[in-house]
Amino acid sequence: MRGPALAISLLWLISQARAAAEVSVHWVGESVEARGVSLSSSTLDWETVFTVHLDSVELEQALIMPPMAGSYTLLDGILTFQPRFPLQAGQRYRASLRVGDEEPLVALHEVSREKTVSTTTVDTVYPTADNVPENLLKFYLHFSAPMSRGHIYNYIHLMDDTGQEVELPFLELDEELWDREMKRVTLFIDPGRIKRGVKPLEEIGPSLVEGKTFKLVIDAAWEDADGLPLAEGYEKAFRVGAGDRSVPDPKSWTPVLPDVGSMGKLQLRFPEPMDHALSVRWIRLENAKGVTVEGAVSMAAAEQVWELKPEIAWKAGDYRFRVLSTLEDLAGNQIGKPFEVDLFEEINDQGKPKTHWVNLPFTIPAS
């Protein structure tokens, strides 16, 4: 026989920024704890009682399907769920709370469309170079506004020079590789179509072929975070060169120094294009005291130049570039480690990956 209904409220708290939308449940401590749930429990798996799904998922299915990814916090008797990714415009979401043998408590929220005319476009596709190696590892797709996730491979096509679509060229991941703003997604070429001596490459052939021209096509039907299609499609044509299986050599990189007292950019030039996202993230500049020189970092010249525009004027003295050894070129080769190396060869005696920082010292002379 069921006891009295629990005095629990379940509601949505929506901030001005949809990305910060929260779902909160207000518990009445005595009522909940009477059914064996302790609000002070740090080991309770909240996903067993409090879940969020798209409302298109039937309630019975929602009870067994994985819920939306996110984090839970418990403060002053209020349990809050923060979605990992922004809620999508035009979609309705269901928050469900189950405690004991009570019927699930449900609260719905529909995200309104903030715009009716599509303005979202593809900003940039990296690499920007017109020539890429046959064993190119990945593309980065940058959009002008947040995009929707799910089924992205339906909207991305690799076309050869005869106009035929390349069959399954990409590594299609269930967990799509978006940044936090949902404005950049990483698109990997299937490594099985790159690495020599593996079945996909031997049986199907490479995704890209040396000497041929290809085109990356992005459909305008791809919807942004407001549920509207892109303002226009996008095409990037490029030519494929020989495979690159040599590792990047920091000794071949050349610094181009700014004038003392100026706000000019300091550059680090490479003999080949480098991975855009990793270069921006994993190359830093330090002064003689080991303090990071702050400024705006960017890539130029088809990713063959790393540059930093400082926040304050340059001073004469000793500096160094600090570069993480996992920095990659376009083919995924890292400093001291070709892409095709066996992962098990890259484990040291302590069972840890051989990742380290490379120092490139130089001096800005006094004028």
N, C-alpha and C positions, 0 to 999 in steps of 0.2 A: 504494500500500500504506500502510495506516495505521500510525502509530507507536504506542508504548505509551500506555495510557490515562493521562489527565492526573490528577494527584493534587490534585483540587480538591474542596472541600466547599461545599455549598450548604445553608443552613439559615435558619430563621425565628427572629428574636429578638423576643419578645413582652414588652413592659413591662406594668405594671399598668394603665396607661391605654391602652385599645385604639387611641386616636387616635394614639399614638406607636409603633404597631407597626412594626417594621422588618424588612426582608429583607436578609440579608447573604450575601455569597459570599466565601469564603476562597480566595485564589489561592496557588499555589506558583509563585513568580516564574520560576524557570528553565524549568519545563515550559511555562508560558504564553508566555513570550517566545520560546521555541524555535519556536512556531507564529506568530510575527509580531505578537504583541500585547504592547505595552510598558506595564507598570503605571505608569510615570512619565509616560505621554503625557497631556497636558492637552487634546489635540484629539480624542481617541478618542470617538466617539459610542457611549456605553455602551448605548443602546437597541438597537444592532445585535447585541449579544451577551447582554444581561441584561434580561429583560422580566418583567412580572407581569400576569396576566390572571385573570379569573374562571375557575374550573375548568370552567364550563359551555361555555366556548369551546374547541373542539377544538384540539389542538396544532398541526395543519396550518394552521388559520385563525389561530392566535395568532402564527404566524411572519410573517403579512402584515398583520394588523390592528394599529391603533394600540394601544400598551400603556397601562396605567394611568398617569395623570399623577402626577408626583412628581419628586424630586430625587436625584441621585447624589453620593456623596462617596467619595473614595479616601484611606485613611489606613493606613499601616503594612501595605500589601499586602492590606487588606480593603476590598472595594467594598460600599457599603451603599446600598440604595434606600429612601427615605422616602416613602411614599404622600402625595399632596397632601391626600386626604380620608380620614376614618376608614374602616376596613374594616367591612363590614356584618355584623351578627349573622346566623347561619344560612347564611352563604355560605362556599364553599370557594374558595381562591385557589391559583393555580399560578405558582411562580417558575421560569423557564426560563433556563438558561445555555448558550450555544453558543460554542464556540471552535474555529476551524478547521473540519475536516471530521468532528469527533467528533459522536456522537449527543448531542442536547441533554440536559443534566443537569436533572432536575426535582425540585422539593420542593413539597409541598402543605401548606396550612394551612387548617383550618376554624375559623371564629370561632363560638364557642358562644353560645347565647342566655343572657343574664344574668338575664332575667326571663321568667316564663310568663304573667303577667297584665298586660294593657295599662294603663298609667297616663299615657301621653303625651297631651296635649291641645293645642288651639290656644289660646295665651295671649291674643294680641291681634292684631287686623288694623288696620293703619294705611292710610289716615287713619281716625281714630275718629269723625269728624264724621258726623252724620246726613244732611247735605246736601253734595253735591260738585258741581263744575262738569261740564258736559257733556263737556269735553275733559280730564277726569281722566287723568293719565299713568300712574300705577302704584299698586299695593298692596304693602305689606310684610306678610308672614305670619310671625308669631312663634310658636314652639312651646315647650312646657315642657321638652323633652328633644331630643337630636339625632335627626334624621330620616334616612331613606334617600333617595338621589338616583336620578333616572331616571324618566321617564314621569310627571312630576308633573302634566302637563296632563290626564291621565286622571281626576284626582281633584278638579279645580277647575272649577266651572261658574258661569256668569253667567246668571241667570234674569230674565226681564222680568216685568211686573206681570200678565201673563196665564198665567204658569207655564211659558212656553216658554223653552227654552234659546237664548241668543244664539249664533249661528254664528260660530265662530273669532274670539272677541273679543280674545284675547291674542296677544302676540308670542311664539311658541313657539320658544325658543332651545335648541339642542343642548347648549350649555354653560350649564347652569342657574346662576342667580345666587344661590348660597348664601354665607352668611358662613362663617368658618373653623370655627365650632362646629357647623355644620349645624343651627342652631336658627332661622335667619331666611332666608327666600327672597324675592327681589324679583320681582314679577309685573307686567310691563308690559302696558298696553293697546296693541294694535297701532297704532303711529303712523299707519299708512295709513288707520285709521278715525277719526283725529283731525284731521290736517292738511287744510285746505281746498285744493281744486284738484288732489288726487291721486286716482288711479283707484279704489282700494278704497273711499274715502269716497263717491265719486260713484256707483259701481256697486252696492255692498252697503249703504252707509249707515253711520252711526256706531254704535259699540258701545253707547254710552249716549245717551239721548234726553231732552232738556230737558222737565221737567214730569212725567216718569214715575218710578215706583219700581222699583228693581231689587234683586236679592238675590245676594250672593256665597255660594256653597255649597261647602263642603269636605267630601268624603266621609270617613266613618270608616274606609274600607278602606285609606286611605293608611298605609303602614307606617313605623314609626320605625326607628332604627338597630339595634334588636334584632329587626327582622323581624316585629314585632307591629303590628296595626292600631291606629289611634287609639282611645282610650277612648270617644270619642263624636265625632260629626260637628259641624260648625260652620256657622252661617248669620249673615250680616250684611246687614241690610236698610238701604237708603239711598235718598234722593230726589235726583234730578238737577236742578240749576239751569242757568242760562245759562252758556255758555262763558266762560272767563276768558282774555283775550288781552292783558291789561295787565301790565307788568313790576312786580315788587316795588320799592317806594320806601323805602329806609332812613330817609328824612326823616320818614316817617309812623310809625316805630316809637317806642314810648314806654318808657323805663326806669322801673321802680318800685324805689325805693331802700330798703335795709334800714336799721335803726338802727345807729349807730356802737356798737361793743362787743358787738353781738349776733351770734348764729349764724344769723340769719334768711336766707331766700332772697332773692337779687337777681333781678329779673325783667326781661325784655324782651318787651313786648307788641306783637303784630302786628294789623293790621286784617283779616287773612284767615288761614286755616290755612296753615301752611308744611309742607314736606317733613320728615317726622319724622327720618329717618336723617341727612339732610344737615344739618339744623339742629343736631343734637347734635354732629356732627363738625366743621362749618365755621363755627361761631360760638364765639369764645373771648373771655375777659376778661383785660385786662392792666392793671397798675398804671402809675403815672407813669414808672417806669423801664423799661417794656416787658416786665416779667416776668409770665408767665401766672399768674393767680390760680387756684390749684388747688381743686377741689371736685367734688361730684357734680352732673352736668348732666342735666336731664330736660326733657320737654315736658309742658305741661298745657293745660287748657281746649280740648280738641279741636285741639291743635297750634297754638293762637294765642298761646301763652305759652312762651318759653324761660326756664328758671330755673336758678340755680346755688346750691347750698348749700355754703358755704365750709368748708375744713378748719380754719381759724382765724378768730377773731372779726374783724369788719370794722373797718377803720381809716378815719378821715377822709382825704380826699385826692382827687387826680385819677385817673380811670380812663378806659378806652376799650374799647368792643366792637370786635373785629376780625372782619370778616365776609368770607368769600371770595365773589367776585362770581358764582360758579357755584351759589350757594344758590338753590333752586327753591321755587316755590309748588306747589300740587297739580296744576297744569296744565303744569308743566315750564318755566314762564317764569322766567328768571334775572334778576338785577339788571342792567338795561340791555339785556337780550336776550330778546325774545319767543321762545317755543318754535317758532313757525312761521318764524322767520328762516332764510334759506338759509345753510348752513354756510360756503359760500365767501365770504359777506359778512363773516364773523367772523374773517378772517385778516388780520393786519397786514402791514406792509411786510417784516418779517423772516420771514414765513411761520409765525408762532407764534399760537396762540389768544390772544384778548384777555381773559386772566384776571388779576384783580388783587384786592387786599385793600381793603375799605372800612372806614374808621375812624369810629366814633361816640363822641366824647368826652363825658364827663359828670363831675360832682363829687359825692362823698358829703360833705356838710357836717359840721362838728363839731357835736356836740349842745350 
